[in-house]
Amino acid sequence: MRAFRILFIFLLPWLATGQDDRPEERMPDSLYREDQFYLGVTYDVLGNAPSQIAQTGFSSGFHLGFIRDFPLNKKRNVAIGLGLGLSSHSINHNLQITKDGSGDYSYSIADDGSFTKNKFAMQLIEMPIEFRWRNSSPVNYKFWRIYAGFKLGYLLSNSYRYQGEPKDYRLKQIEDFNDLEYGLTLSVGYDKFNMHINYTLNNIFKENARLDGASIDMNIIKIGLMLYIL
């Protein structure tokens, strides 16, 4: 997670200046492609969560990847994008996860004021697929875009951290997390900065993860900014 953030911060200034605002210096290219690298930050919201579960602080996501642009028309302003990327997420909440001596996990609601940190983290490898429209041209760096698509993610690692009473502890590779994540995406904007939403369609946890006898059916909604460069 820390290494991912360092890489994100390192690339951000380069990304912000990566598209030259001087179109006269750009050589026309009738076979141009657009927006083949992306970098984003999101606020992650727990969706459809049981009423007892509440987020307790800022929950963030970081996104980095490459999308191959395949124009579909002569103007090359309509395209399909196929990509590969990484994302890292940190979700703060009041759901406490414990593990007993036999390796079974249990879930409860941590009392208010009993903890200073209670969160789980996930790192995923992702495959975005986008249908892309933009009013671009071979010599225009600034243009409107609407990219709608689908994203499939595979969970590389997960962890849970608790700091509070009666003791601090950490769990890694919790087996109750779903290995796959899939959902719908939409990016809309002008020039470098674009509003982005990723609504996951499946639950964070598997069916056997239960709170008060009921399965923990909640997903993640990721809302933030996405930056694109060539």
Rosetta blueprint (number, residue, H / E / L):
1 M L
2 R H
3 A H
4 F H
5 R H
6 I H
7 L H
8 F H
9 I H
10 F H
11 L H
12 L H
13 P H
14 W H
15 L H
16 A H
17 T L
18 G L
19 Q L
20 D L
21 D L
22 R L
23 P H
24 E H
25 E H
26 R L
27 M L
28 P L
29 D L
30 S L
31 L L
32 Y L
33 R L
34 E L
35 D L
36 Q L
37 F E
38 Y E
39 L E
40 G E
41 V E
42 T E
43 Y E
44 D E
45 V E
46 L E
47 G E
48 N L
49 A L
50 P L
51 S L
52 Q L
53 I L
54 A L
55 Q E
56 T L
57 G L
58 F L
59 S L
60 S E
61 G E
62 F E
63 H E
64 L E
65 G E
66 F E
67 I E
68 R E
69 D E
70 F E
71 P E
72 L L
73 N L
74 K L
75 K L
76 R L
77 N L
78 V E
79 A E
80 I E
81 G E
82 L E
83 G E
84 L E
85 G E
86 L E
87 S E
88 S E
89 H E
90 S E
91 I E
92 N E
93 H E
94 N L
95 L E
96 Q E
97 I E
98 T E
99 K E
100 D L
101 G L
102 S L
103 G L
104 D L
105 Y E
106 S E
107 Y E
108 S E
109 I E
110 A L
111 D L
112 D L
113 G L
114 S L
115 F E
116 T E
117 K E
118 N E
119 K E
120 F E
121 A E
122 M E
123 Q E
124 L E
125 I E
126 E E
127 M E
128 P E
129 I E
130 E E
131 F E
132 R E
133 W E
134 R E
135 N L
136 S L
137 S E
138 P L
139 V L
140 N E
141 Y L
142 K L
143 F L
144 W E
145 R E
146 I E
147 Y E
148 A E
149 G E
150 F E
151 K E
152 L E
153 G E
154 Y E
155 L E
156 L E
157 S E
158 N E
159 S E
160 Y E
161 R E
162 Y E
163 Q E
164 G E
165 E L
166 P L
167 K L
168 D L
169 Y E
170 R E
171 L E
172 K E
173 Q L
174 I L
175 E L
176 D L
177 F E
178 N L
179 D L
180 L E
181 E E
182 Y E
183 G E
184 L E
185 T E
186 L E
187 S E
188 V E
189 G E
190 Y E
191 D L
192 K L
193 F E
194 N E
195 M E
196 H E
197 I E
198 N E
199 Y E
200 T E
201 L L
202 N L
203 N L
204 I L
205 F E
206 K L
207 E L
208 N L
209 A L
210 R E
211 L E
212 D L
213 G L
214 A E
215 S E
216 I L
217 D L
218 M L
219 N E
220 I E
221 I E
222 K E
223 I E
224 G E
225 L E
226 M E
227 L E
228 Y E
229 I E
230 L L
